[in-house]
């Protein structure tokens, strides 16, 4: 059975504010059977969060729900209490998974890694966000699936592609190093219409596998481990990883919301 969405009252108020379709609102309110139109037009996504912590996955889910709905996605939330329900039977109800788990959440078990692998092999899509790259119980299969490993991180203010390397502070005597992406492959369908943006976030140092397709890259001096967003295929399924997403500074940005919806479009083969 599909996992229960967020509370019906929260779902309804969020969807009404976001202007979501009546079909989706009806589904979240617990109608026995959605209409055949709703079944065919909405793609089902599982937002897999974890413990609250600094990342507050449920808040990011609720913030993004109307954006996803407007893009044609019916999204359910799985939190820490739902973790044991993530298995082949549950995943069979979805077209894609958005994983926003984190290091101090219950780790993704080896059995769940196997389920994710089979999910992708069968032609489904997975979008991994931010700290989900460390959520795989140190499983080699998980890191092969996601396409890379986490090495280290700091934090700072990102600026758009093409911005100067530093910004003079208001007193005119100090310069702050700008954190910026120096490459965005906007010709790739998985970044179609996506723009770079300014937001405070964590600065990950990552090592991606040679076989991934890099969509975004940030300079870290001469360190080659600086790929930021990449995609790969697993069987007939599609995998998308993006390092953005520490908190509401990024999740609340329309450009990041656009990036996530385009990522879902790509992994569900809508583009």
C-alpha atoms as an extended CHARMM CRD file, in Angstrom:
* protein
*
       271  EXT
         1         1  UNK       CA              0.0000000000        0.0000000000        0.0000000000  PROA      1               0.0000000000
         2         2  UNK       CA              1.1950000000        3.5910000000       -0.5550000000  PROA      2               0.0000000000
         3         3  UNK       CA              2.4420000000        5.4240000000        2.4810000000  PROA      3               0.0000000000
         4         4  UNK       CA              0.0910000000        7.9160000000        4.0810000000  PROA      4               0.0000000000
         5         5  UNK       CA              0.6690000000       11.5120000000        2.9800000000  PROA      5               0.0000000000
         6         6  UNK       CA              1.0410000000       14.3250000000        5.4880000000  PROA      6               0.0000000000
         7         7  UNK       CA             -1.9840000000       15.0810000000        7.6510000000  PROA      7               0.0000000000
         8         8  UNK       CA             -5.0760000000       15.7620000000        5.5870000000  PROA      8               0.0000000000
         9         9  UNK       CA             -5.6550000000       19.1840000000        7.0770000000  PROA      9               0.0000000000
        10        10  UNK       CA             -2.0770000000       20.2650000000        6.3180000000  PROA      10              0.0000000000
        11        11  UNK       CA             -2.2570000000       18.8110000000        2.8310000000  PROA      11              0.0000000000
        12        12  UNK       CA             -5.4930000000       20.5820000000        1.9670000000  PROA      12              0.0000000000
        13        13  UNK       CA             -4.3710000000       23.9950000000        3.2360000000  PROA      13              0.0000000000
        14        14  UNK       CA             -1.0190000000       23.6800000000        1.4860000000  PROA      14              0.0000000000
        15        15  UNK       CA             -2.5750000000       22.6230000000       -1.7890000000  PROA      15              0.0000000000
        16        16  UNK       CA             -5.1900000000       25.3550000000       -1.7400000000  PROA      16              0.0000000000
        17        17  UNK       CA             -2.5110000000       27.9810000000       -1.1360000000  PROA      17              0.0000000000
        18        18  UNK       CA             -0.4280000000       26.5220000000       -3.9450000000  PROA      18              0.0000000000
        19        19  UNK       CA             -3.3360000000       26.2810000000       -6.3620000000  PROA      19              0.0000000000
        20        20  UNK       CA             -2.9920000000       22.5280000000       -6.8710000000  PROA      20              0.0000000000
        21        21  UNK       CA             -5.4360000000       20.5160000000       -8.9160000000  PROA      21              0.0000000000
        22        22  UNK       CA             -8.6970000000       19.3800000000       -7.3780000000  PROA      22              0.0000000000
        23        23  UNK       CA             -7.8710000000       15.7770000000       -8.2900000000  PROA      23              0.0000000000
        24        24  UNK       CA             -4.7520000000       15.8060000000       -6.1420000000  PROA      24              0.0000000000
        25        25  UNK       CA             -6.5010000000       17.5320000000       -3.2580000000  PROA      25              0.0000000000
        26        26  UNK       CA             -9.2130000000       14.8660000000       -3.4080000000  PROA      26              0.0000000000
        27        27  UNK       CA             -6.6210000000       12.1000000000       -3.2600000000  PROA      27              0.0000000000
        28        28  UNK       CA             -4.9470000000       13.5940000000       -0.1980000000  PROA      28              0.0000000000
        29        29  UNK       CA             -8.2720000000       14.0130000000        1.5090000000  PROA      29              0.0000000000
        30        30  UNK       CA             -8.7200000000       10.2650000000        1.3030000000  PROA      30              0.0000000000
        31        31  UNK       CA            -11.2330000000        9.6660000000       -1.4570000000  PROA      31              0.0000000000
        32        32  UNK       CA            -11.7680000000        5.9370000000       -1.9430000000  PROA      32              0.0000000000
        33        33  UNK       CA            -10.7610000000        6.0070000000       -5.5860000000  PROA      33              0.0000000000
        34        34  UNK       CA             -9.2470000000        8.8820000000       -7.5580000000  PROA      34              0.0000000000
        35        35  UNK       CA            -10.7290000000        9.4860000000      -10.9570000000  PROA      35              0.0000000000
        36        36  UNK       CA             -9.1930000000        7.7840000000      -13.9770000000  PROA      36              0.0000000000
        37        37  UNK       CA             -8.1090000000       11.2400000000      -15.1570000000  PROA      37              0.0000000000
        38        38  UNK       CA             -6.1650000000       11.7800000000      -11.9270000000  PROA      38              0.0000000000
        39        39  UNK       CA             -4.5620000000        8.3630000000      -12.2630000000  PROA      39              0.0000000000
        40        40  UNK       CA             -3.3390000000        9.0600000000      -15.7760000000  PROA      40              0.0000000000
        41        41  UNK       CA             -2.2780000000       12.6770000000      -15.3540000000  PROA      41              0.0000000000
        42        42  UNK       CA             -0.4540000000       12.5970000000      -12.0060000000  PROA      42              0.0000000000
        43        43  UNK       CA              2.8740000000       10.9090000000      -11.5330000000  PROA      43              0.0000000000
        44        44  UNK       CA              3.4020000000        9.4400000000       -8.0810000000  PROA      44              0.0000000000
        45        45  UNK       CA              6.4990000000       10.3570000000       -6.0790000000  PROA      45              0.0000000000
        46        46  UNK       CA              7.6760000000        9.2880000000       -2.6380000000  PROA      46              0.0000000000
        47        47  UNK       CA              9.5370000000       12.0070000000       -0.7020000000  PROA      47              0.0000000000
        48        48  UNK       CA             11.7690000000        9.9870000000        1.6260000000  PROA      48              0.0000000000
        49        49  UNK       CA             12.8480000000       12.1760000000        4.5380000000  PROA      49              0.0000000000
        50        50  UNK       CA             14.2370000000       11.2450000000        7.9410000000  PROA      50              0.0000000000
        51        51  UNK       CA             14.7910000000       12.8290000000       11.3160000000  PROA      51              0.0000000000
        52        52  UNK       CA             14.1530000000       16.5690000000       11.5550000000  PROA      52              0.0000000000
        53        53  UNK       CA             17.5160000000       17.9480000000       12.5700000000  PROA      53              0.0000000000
        54        54  UNK       CA             18.8830000000       20.9770000000       10.7630000000  PROA      54              0.0000000000
        55        55  UNK       CA             17.5320000000       19.8040000000        7.4200000000  PROA      55              0.0000000000
        56        56  UNK       CA             13.8790000000       19.5570000000        8.5270000000  PROA      56              0.0000000000
        57        57  UNK       CA             12.8010000000       17.3010000000        5.6620000000  PROA      57              0.0000000000
        58        58  UNK       CA              9.0920000000       17.4050000000        6.4490000000  PROA      58              0.0000000000
        59        59  UNK       CA              9.1260000000       21.2140000000        6.3680000000  PROA      59              0.0000000000
        60        60  UNK       CA             10.9010000000       21.1290000000        3.0050000000  PROA      60              0.0000000000
        61        61  UNK       CA              8.3260000000       18.6250000000        1.7560000000  PROA      61              0.0000000000
        62        62  UNK       CA              5.4130000000       20.8140000000        2.8580000000  PROA      62              0.0000000000
        63        63  UNK       CA              7.0730000000       23.8750000000        1.3430000000  PROA      63              0.0000000000
        64        64  UNK       CA              7.5260000000       22.0920000000       -1.9860000000  PROA      64              0.0000000000
        65        65  UNK       CA              4.1970000000       20.2550000000       -2.1620000000  PROA      65              0.0000000000
        66        66  UNK       CA              2.2530000000       22.9040000000       -4.1160000000  PROA      66              0.0000000000
        67        67  UNK       CA              5.1920000000       23.3040000000       -6.5260000000  PROA      67              0.0000000000
        68        68  UNK       CA              5.2610000000       19.5610000000       -7.1860000000  PROA      68              0.0000000000
        69        69  UNK       CA              1.4700000000       19.4430000000       -7.5240000000  PROA      69              0.0000000000
        70        70  UNK       CA              1.4660000000       22.2390000000      -10.0840000000  PROA      70              0.0000000000
        71        71  UNK       CA              4.0500000000       20.2740000000      -12.0700000000  PROA      71              0.0000000000
        72        72  UNK       CA              1.8180000000       17.1910000000      -12.0980000000  PROA      72              0.0000000000
        73        73  UNK       CA              3.2170000000       15.1580000000       -9.2000000000  PROA      73              0.0000000000
        74        74  UNK       CA              1.2480000000       13.5120000000       -6.4080000000  PROA      74              0.0000000000
        75        75  UNK       CA              3.8100000000       13.2990000000       -3.6110000000  PROA      75              0.0000000000
        76        76  UNK       CA              3.6490000000       11.2440000000       -0.4100000000  PROA      76              0.0000000000
        77        77  UNK       CA              5.9530000000       11.7480000000        2.5510000000  PROA      77              0.0000000000
        78        78  UNK       CA              7.8750000000        9.0140000000        4.3870000000  PROA      78              0.0000000000
        79        79  UNK       CA              9.5090000000       10.1500000000        7.6170000000  PROA      79              0.0000000000
        80        80  UNK       CA             11.5250000000        8.4340000000       10.3010000000  PROA      80              0.0000000000
        81        81  UNK       CA              8.5020000000        6.4780000000       11.5800000000  PROA      81              0.0000000000
        82        82  UNK       CA              7.8410000000        5.1380000000        8.0770000000  PROA      82              0.0000000000
        83        83  UNK       CA             11.4090000000        4.0000000000        7.4460000000  PROA      83              0.0000000000
        84        84  UNK       CA             10.7460000000        0.2900000000        7.8410000000  PROA      84              0.0000000000
        85        85  UNK       CA              7.9630000000        0.4610000000        5.2570000000  PROA      85              0.0000000000
        86        86  UNK       CA             10.3830000000        1.3370000000        2.4790000000  PROA      86              0.0000000000
        87        87  UNK       CA             10.5720000000       -1.9150000000        0.5330000000  PROA      87              0.0000000000
        88        88  UNK       CA              9.7710000000       -3.3860000000       -2.8530000000  PROA      88              0.0000000000
        89        89  UNK       CA              6.0500000000       -3.5510000000       -2.1370000000  PROA      89              0.0000000000
        90        90  UNK       CA              5.8340000000        0.1100000000       -1.1310000000  PROA      90              0.0000000000
        91        91  UNK       CA              8.0530000000        1.3830000000       -3.9350000000  PROA      91              0.0000000000
        92        92  UNK       CA              5.9540000000       -0.4320000000       -6.5260000000  PROA      92              0.0000000000
        93        93  UNK       CA              3.3040000000        2.2750000000       -6.0290000000  PROA      93              0.0000000000
        94        94  UNK       CA              5.5650000000        5.0740000000       -7.2470000000  PROA      94              0.0000000000
        95        95  UNK       CA              7.0750000000        6.3950000000      -10.4570000000  PROA      95              0.0000000000
        96        96  UNK       CA              9.9620000000        8.1090000000       -8.6820000000  PROA      96              0.0000000000
        97        97  UNK       CA             11.5590000000        8.6330000000       -5.2790000000  PROA      97              0.0000000000
        98        98  UNK       CA             13.0420000000       11.8850000000       -3.9860000000  PROA      98              0.0000000000
        99        99  UNK       CA             15.5340000000       10.9560000000       -1.2490000000  PROA      99              0.0000000000
       100       100  UNK       CA             16.2880000000       13.6400000000        1.3280000000  PROA      100             0.0000000000
       101       101  UNK       CA             17.5520000000       11.3380000000        4.0530000000  PROA      101             0.0000000000
       102       102  UNK       CA             20.6340000000       12.3330000000        6.0490000000  PROA      102             0.0000000000
       103       103  UNK       CA             23.5940000000       11.0280000000        7.9950000000  PROA      103             0.0000000000
       104       104  UNK       CA             21.9930000000       11.0130000000       11.4670000000  PROA      104             0.0000000000
       105       105  UNK       CA             18.6720000000        9.5680000000       10.2820000000  PROA      105             0.0000000000
       106       106  UNK       CA             18.1960000000        5.8260000000       10.3770000000  PROA      106             0.0000000000
       107       107  UNK       CA             20.5210000000        4.6520000000        7.6550000000  PROA      107             0.0000000000
       108       108  UNK       CA             19.1350000000        3.1750000000        4.4740000000  PROA      108             0.0000000000
       109       109  UNK       CA             19.5020000000       -0.5300000000        5.1760000000  PROA      109             0.0000000000
       110       110  UNK       CA             21.2000000000       -2.9620000000        2.8230000000  PROA      110             0.0000000000
       111       111  UNK       CA             17.7900000000       -4.4630000000        1.9860000000  PROA      111             0.0000000000
       112       112  UNK       CA             16.4620000000       -0.9950000000        1.1610000000  PROA      112             0.0000000000
       113       113  UNK       CA             19.5010000000       -0.2890000000       -1.0100000000  PROA      113             0.0000000000
       114       114  UNK       CA             18.6550000000       -3.4870000000       -2.8810000000  PROA      114             0.0000000000
       115       115  UNK       CA             15.0600000000       -2.2410000000       -3.2700000000  PROA      115             0.0000000000
       116       116  UNK       CA             16.2720000000        1.1180000000       -4.6370000000  PROA      116             0.0000000000
       117       117  UNK       CA             18.5440000000       -0.7040000000       -7.0580000000  PROA      117             0.0000000000
       118       118  UNK       CA             15.7090000000       -2.9230000000       -8.3160000000  PROA      118             0.0000000000
       119       119  UNK       CA             13.4280000000        0.1330000000       -8.5280000000  PROA      119             0.0000000000
       120       120  UNK       CA             15.8900000000        1.8630000000      -10.8580000000  PROA      120             0.0000000000
       121       121  UNK       CA             16.6780000000       -1.2770000000      -12.8450000000  PROA      121             0.0000000000
       122       122  UNK       CA             12.9670000000       -1.6120000000      -13.5790000000  PROA      122             0.0000000000
       123       123  UNK       CA             12.8750000000        1.7860000000      -15.2610000000  PROA      123             0.0000000000
       124       124  UNK       CA             11.8520000000        4.0620000000      -12.3690000000  PROA      124             0.0000000000
       125       125  UNK       CA             13.5790000000        7.2990000000      -11.3040000000  PROA      125             0.0000000000
       126       126  UNK       CA             15.4270000000        8.4690000000       -8.1800000000  PROA      126             0.0000000000
       127       127  UNK       CA             16.3750000000       12.0360000000       -7.2500000000  PROA      127             0.0000000000
       128       128  UNK       CA             18.9420000000       12.2190000000       -4.4460000000  PROA      128             0.0000000000
       129       129  UNK       CA             19.3290000000       15.5530000000       -2.6230000000  PROA      129             0.0000000000
       130       130  UNK       CA             22.1130000000       16.9370000000       -0.4570000000  PROA      130             0.0000000000
       131       131  UNK       CA             23.0880000000       14.6660000000        2.4750000000  PROA      131             0.0000000000
       132       132  UNK       CA             21.3250000000       11.6420000000        1.0190000000  PROA      132             0.0000000000
       133       133  UNK       CA             24.7330000000       10.8170000000       -0.4330000000  PROA      133             0.0000000000
       134       134  UNK       CA             25.8490000000        9.6170000000        3.0160000000  PROA      134             0.0000000000
       135       135  UNK       CA             22.6400000000        7.7790000000        3.9340000000  PROA      135             0.0000000000
       136       136  UNK       CA             23.4620000000        4.3960000000        2.4350000000  PROA      136             0.0000000000
       137       137  UNK       CA             24.9560000000        2.4410000000        5.3420000000  PROA      137             0.0000000000
       138       138  UNK       CA             28.4060000000        2.5300000000        3.7230000000  PROA      138             0.0000000000
       139       139  UNK       CA             27.0950000000        0.2170000000        1.0210000000  PROA      139             0.0000000000
       140       140  UNK       CA             29.2010000000       -0.0690000000       -2.1230000000  PROA      140             0.0000000000
       141       141  UNK       CA             26.0230000000       -0.7590000000       -4.0800000000  PROA      141             0.0000000000
       142       142  UNK       CA             24.4630000000        2.4550000000       -2.7640000000  PROA      142             0.0000000000
       143       143  UNK       CA             27.4310000000        4.5620000000       -3.8200000000  PROA      143             0.0000000000
       144       144  UNK       CA             27.4760000000        2.9220000000       -7.2320000000  PROA      144             0.0000000000
       145       145  UNK       CA             23.7570000000        3.6620000000       -7.5270000000  PROA      145             0.0000000000
       146       146  UNK       CA             24.0310000000        7.3140000000       -6.5360000000  PROA      146             0.0000000000
       147       147  UNK       CA             27.2260000000        7.7340000000       -8.5530000000  PROA      147             0.0000000000
       148       148  UNK       CA             29.6260000000        9.2470000000       -6.0200000000  PROA      148             0.0000000000
       149       149  UNK       CA             30.8250000000        9.6920000000       -2.4520000000  PROA      149             0.0000000000
       150       150  UNK       CA             30.9480000000       12.5140000000        0.0930000000  PROA      150             0.0000000000
       151       151  UNK       CA             34.3720000000       13.7420000000        1.2330000000  PROA      151             0.0000000000
       152       152  UNK       CA             33.9210000000       16.9610000000        3.2250000000  PROA      152             0.0000000000
       153       153  UNK       CA             31.8990000000       20.1630000000        3.5220000000  PROA      153             0.0000000000
       154       154  UNK       CA             31.9010000000       23.7760000000        4.6480000000  PROA      154             0.0000000000
       155       155  UNK       CA             29.2360000000       26.4320000000        4.0680000000  PROA      155             0.0000000000
       156       156  UNK       CA             28.7420000000       29.8150000000        2.5050000000  PROA      156             0.0000000000
       157       157  UNK       CA             26.7970000000       32.0290000000        0.1350000000  PROA      157             0.0000000000
       158       158  UNK       CA             26.4360000000       30.7770000000       -3.4170000000  PROA      158             0.0000000000
       159       159  UNK       CA             26.2290000000       33.2920000000       -6.2350000000  PROA      159             0.0000000000
       160       160  UNK       CA             25.0820000000       32.8030000000       -9.8470000000  PROA      160             0.0000000000
       161       161  UNK       CA             27.3070000000       31.4750000000      -12.6070000000  PROA      161             0.0000000000
       162       162  UNK       CA             29.5110000000       34.2240000000      -13.9970000000  PROA      162             0.0000000000
       163       163  UNK       CA             29.6200000000       36.2520000000      -10.7750000000  PROA      163             0.0000000000
       164       164  UNK       CA             32.9380000000       37.7200000000       -9.5580000000  PROA      164             0.0000000000
       165       165  UNK       CA             35.2270000000       35.5960000000       -7.3980000000  PROA      165             0.0000000000
       166       166  UNK       CA             34.7150000000       37.8930000000       -4.4230000000  PROA      166             0.0000000000
       167       167  UNK       CA             32.3800000000       40.5710000000       -3.1130000000  PROA      167             0.0000000000
       168       168  UNK       CA             33.4900000000       43.6980000000       -1.2610000000  PROA      168             0.0000000000
       169       169  UNK       CA             31.7160000000       43.9700000000        2.0690000000  PROA      169             0.0000000000
       170       170  UNK       CA             29.7910000000       47.1410000000        3.0180000000  PROA      170             0.0000000000
       171       171  UNK       CA             32.7210000000       48.7160000000        4.9020000000  PROA      171             0.0000000000
       172       172  UNK       CA             34.7990000000       48.4570000000        1.7540000000  PROA      172             0.0000000000
       173       173  UNK       CA             37.8010000000       46.9530000000        3.5050000000  PROA      173             0.0000000000
       174       174  UNK       CA             37.1240000000       43.2210000000        3.3130000000  PROA      174             0.0000000000
       175       175  UNK       CA             36.3490000000       40.8480000000        0.5180000000  PROA      175             0.0000000000
       176       176  UNK       CA             34.2300000000       37.7630000000        0.9010000000  PROA      176             0.0000000000
       177       177  UNK       CA             35.0500000000       34.8440000000       -1.3420000000  PROA      177             0.0000000000
       178       178  UNK       CA             32.0320000000       33.9890000000       -3.4410000000  PROA      178             0.0000000000
       179       179  UNK       CA             31.0170000000       30.3570000000       -3.8280000000  PROA      179             0.0000000000
       180       180  UNK       CA             29.8220000000       29.8440000000       -7.3350000000  PROA      180             0.0000000000
       181       181  UNK       CA             29.2000000000       27.2280000000       -9.9420000000  PROA      181             0.0000000000
       182       182  UNK       CA             31.5920000000       27.6080000000      -12.8440000000  PROA      182             0.0000000000
       183       183  UNK       CA             29.7330000000       25.1900000000      -15.1030000000  PROA      183             0.0000000000
       184       184  UNK       CA             26.0910000000       24.4140000000      -15.8360000000  PROA      184             0.0000000000
       185       185  UNK       CA             25.1340000000       22.1820000000      -18.7210000000  PROA      185             0.0000000000
       186       186  UNK       CA             21.7910000000       23.8050000000      -19.5010000000  PROA      186             0.0000000000
       187       187  UNK       CA             21.7530000000       21.9920000000      -22.8470000000  PROA      187             0.0000000000
       188       188  UNK       CA             21.0010000000       18.7590000000      -20.9760000000  PROA      188             0.0000000000
       189       189  UNK       CA             17.3090000000       17.9750000000      -20.5720000000  PROA      189             0.0000000000
       190       190  UNK       CA             17.7740000000       17.4540000000      -16.8080000000  PROA      190             0.0000000000
       191       191  UNK       CA             18.6580000000       21.1650000000      -16.4560000000  PROA      191             0.0000000000
       192       192  UNK       CA             16.1990000000       22.4700000000      -19.0380000000  PROA      192             0.0000000000
       193       193  UNK       CA             15.1170000000       25.9930000000      -18.0740000000  PROA      193             0.0000000000
       194       194  UNK       CA             17.0710000000       25.9040000000      -14.7870000000  PROA      194             0.0000000000
       195       195  UNK       CA             18.9870000000       29.0160000000      -13.7170000000  PROA      195             0.0000000000
       196       196  UNK       CA             21.7840000000       29.4990000000      -11.1830000000  PROA      196             0.0000000000
       197       197  UNK       CA             20.8420000000       31.4500000000       -8.0690000000  PROA      197             0.0000000000
       198       198  UNK       CA             22.0820000000       33.0470000000       -4.8410000000  PROA      198             0.0000000000
       199       199  UNK       CA             21.4990000000       31.2140000000       -1.5760000000  PROA      199             0.0000000000
       200       200  UNK       CA             23.3520000000       30.1850000000        1.5510000000  PROA      200             0.0000000000
       201       201  UNK       CA             24.0640000000       26.4600000000        1.5300000000  PROA      201             0.0000000000
       202       202  UNK       CA             26.6590000000       23.9150000000        2.5540000000  PROA      202             0.0000000000
       203       203  UNK       CA             29.6600000000       23.4970000000        0.2680000000  PROA      203             0.0000000000
       204       204  UNK       CA             30.2250000000       19.8310000000       -0.3790000000  PROA      204             0.0000000000
       205       205  UNK       CA             33.3950000000       18.2660000000       -1.6570000000  PROA      205             0.0000000000
       206       206  UNK       CA             32.3220000000       15.1840000000       -3.5660000000  PROA      206             0.0000000000
       207       207  UNK       CA             33.9490000000       12.5340000000       -5.7040000000  PROA      207             0.0000000000
       208       208  UNK       CA             31.7270000000       11.3570000000       -8.5170000000  PROA      208             0.0000000000
       209       209  UNK       CA             32.2360000000        8.2230000000      -10.5600000000  PROA      209             0.0000000000
       210       210  UNK       CA             33.8810000000        8.6940000000      -13.9790000000  PROA      210             0.0000000000
       211       211  UNK       CA             30.8010000000        7.3520000000      -15.7390000000  PROA      211             0.0000000000
       212       212  UNK       CA             28.3220000000       10.0020000000      -14.5680000000  PROA      212             0.0000000000
       213       213  UNK       CA             27.2060000000       12.9480000000      -16.6960000000  PROA      213             0.0000000000
       214       214  UNK       CA             28.1310000000       16.1530000000      -14.8400000000  PROA      214             0.0000000000
       215       215  UNK       CA             25.5200000000       18.9270000000      -15.0100000000  PROA      215             0.0000000000
       216       216  UNK       CA             26.9060000000       21.4020000000      -12.4720000000  PROA      216             0.0000000000
       217       217  UNK       CA             30.4360000000       21.9070000000      -11.2040000000  PROA      217             0.0000000000
       218       218  UNK       CA             32.0030000000       24.2930000000       -8.7070000000  PROA      218             0.0000000000
       219       219  UNK       CA             35.6840000000       25.2470000000       -8.5030000000  PROA      219             0.0000000000
       220       220  UNK       CA             37.6760000000       24.1150000000       -5.4580000000  PROA      220             0.0000000000
       221       221  UNK       CA             41.1080000000       25.3590000000       -6.3910000000  PROA      221             0.0000000000
       222       222  UNK       CA             42.7770000000       22.4260000000       -8.2360000000  PROA      222             0.0000000000
       223       223  UNK       CA             40.6770000000       19.7430000000       -6.5480000000  PROA      223             0.0000000000
       224       224  UNK       CA             38.9770000000       17.5830000000       -9.1780000000  PROA      224             0.0000000000
       225       225  UNK       CA             36.4010000000       16.4240000000       -6.6090000000  PROA      225             0.0000000000
       226       226  UNK       CA             34.1060000000       19.3490000000       -7.2370000000  PROA      226             0.0000000000
       227       227  UNK       CA             31.2180000000       18.0350000000       -9.2880000000  PROA      227             0.0000000000
       228       228  UNK       CA             27.9460000000       19.3360000000       -7.8330000000  PROA      228             0.0000000000
       229       229  UNK       CA             25.1010000000       17.8170000000       -9.8220000000  PROA      229             0.0000000000
       230       230  UNK       CA             25.1820000000       14.7600000000      -12.0320000000  PROA      230             0.0000000000
       231       231  UNK       CA             22.9750000000       12.1440000000      -13.6690000000  PROA      231             0.0000000000
       232       232  UNK       CA             23.4040000000        8.5220000000      -14.6260000000  PROA      232             0.0000000000
       233       233  UNK       CA             21.3400000000        5.5870000000      -15.7720000000  PROA      233             0.0000000000
       234       234  UNK       CA             20.8150000000        2.3200000000      -13.9310000000  PROA      234             0.0000000000
       235       235  UNK       CA             19.2810000000       -0.3990000000      -16.0300000000  PROA      235             0.0000000000
       236       236  UNK       CA             16.3780000000        1.3580000000      -17.7300000000  PROA      236             0.0000000000
       237       237  UNK       CA             15.9870000000        3.8110000000      -14.8280000000  PROA      237             0.0000000000
       238       238  UNK       CA             17.4290000000        7.2610000000      -14.2620000000  PROA      238             0.0000000000
       239       239  UNK       CA             19.3640000000        8.6660000000      -11.2900000000  PROA      239             0.0000000000
       240       240  UNK       CA             19.8370000000       12.3670000000      -10.4460000000  PROA      240             0.0000000000
       241       241  UNK       CA             22.0120000000       13.7590000000       -7.6460000000  PROA      241             0.0000000000
       242       242  UNK       CA             22.2970000000       17.4170000000       -6.5710000000  PROA      242             0.0000000000
       243       243  UNK       CA             24.3190000000       18.6500000000       -3.5730000000  PROA      243             0.0000000000
       244       244  UNK       CA             22.0910000000       21.6790000000       -2.9490000000  PROA      244             0.0000000000
       245       245  UNK       CA             19.4740000000       21.5880000000       -0.2060000000  PROA      245             0.0000000000
       246       246  UNK       CA             20.7020000000       22.2030000000        3.3600000000  PROA      246             0.0000000000
       247       247  UNK       CA             17.6780000000       24.1970000000        4.5460000000  PROA      247             0.0000000000
       248       248  UNK       CA             14.9470000000       26.6680000000        3.6490000000  PROA      248             0.0000000000
       249       249  UNK       CA             17.4480000000       29.1610000000        2.1940000000  PROA      249             0.0000000000
       250       250  UNK       CA             17.7110000000       26.8430000000       -0.7900000000  PROA      250             0.0000000000
       251       251  UNK       CA             14.4200000000       24.9240000000       -0.6250000000  PROA      251             0.0000000000
       252       252  UNK       CA             12.5030000000       28.2090000000       -0.5290000000  PROA      252             0.0000000000
       253       253  UNK       CA             14.1700000000       29.5120000000       -3.6800000000  PROA      253             0.0000000000
       254       254  UNK       CA             12.0900000000       29.3090000000       -6.8440000000  PROA      254             0.0000000000
       255       255  UNK       CA             15.1600000000       28.3950000000       -8.9240000000  PROA      255             0.0000000000
       256       256  UNK       CA             15.8580000000       25.3530000000       -6.7430000000  PROA      256             0.0000000000
       257       257  UNK       CA             12.2080000000       24.3420000000       -6.8190000000  PROA      257             0.0000000000
       258       258  UNK       CA             12.4090000000       24.5340000000      -10.6010000000  PROA      258             0.0000000000
       259       259  UNK       CA             15.5510000000       22.4140000000      -10.5660000000  PROA      259             0.0000000000
       260       260  UNK       CA             13.8310000000       19.6900000000       -8.5340000000  PROA      260             0.0000000000
       261       261  UNK       CA             10.7270000000       19.5850000000      -10.7390000000  PROA      261             0.0000000000
       262       262  UNK       CA             12.8720000000       19.3670000000      -13.8650000000  PROA      262             0.0000000000
       263       263  UNK       CA             14.8720000000       16.5980000000      -12.1720000000  PROA      263             0.0000000000
       264       264  UNK       CA             11.6280000000       14.7070000000      -11.5590000000  PROA      264             0.0000000000
       265       265  UNK       CA             10.5810000000       15.3020000000      -15.1640000000  PROA      265             0.0000000000
       266       266  UNK       CA             13.8780000000       13.8170000000      -16.3190000000  PROA      266             0.0000000000
       267       267  UNK       CA             13.9120000000       10.7460000000      -14.0740000000  PROA      267             0.0000000000
       268       268  UNK       CA             10.2620000000        9.9760000000      -14.9120000000  PROA      268             0.0000000000
       269       269  UNK       CA             11.0940000000       10.3510000000      -18.6270000000  PROA      269             0.0000000000
       270       270  UNK       CA              8.7120000000       13.2250000000      -19.2460000000  PROA      270             0.0000000000
       271       271  UNK       CA             11.5660000000       14.9960000000      -21.0720000000  PROA      271             0.0000000000
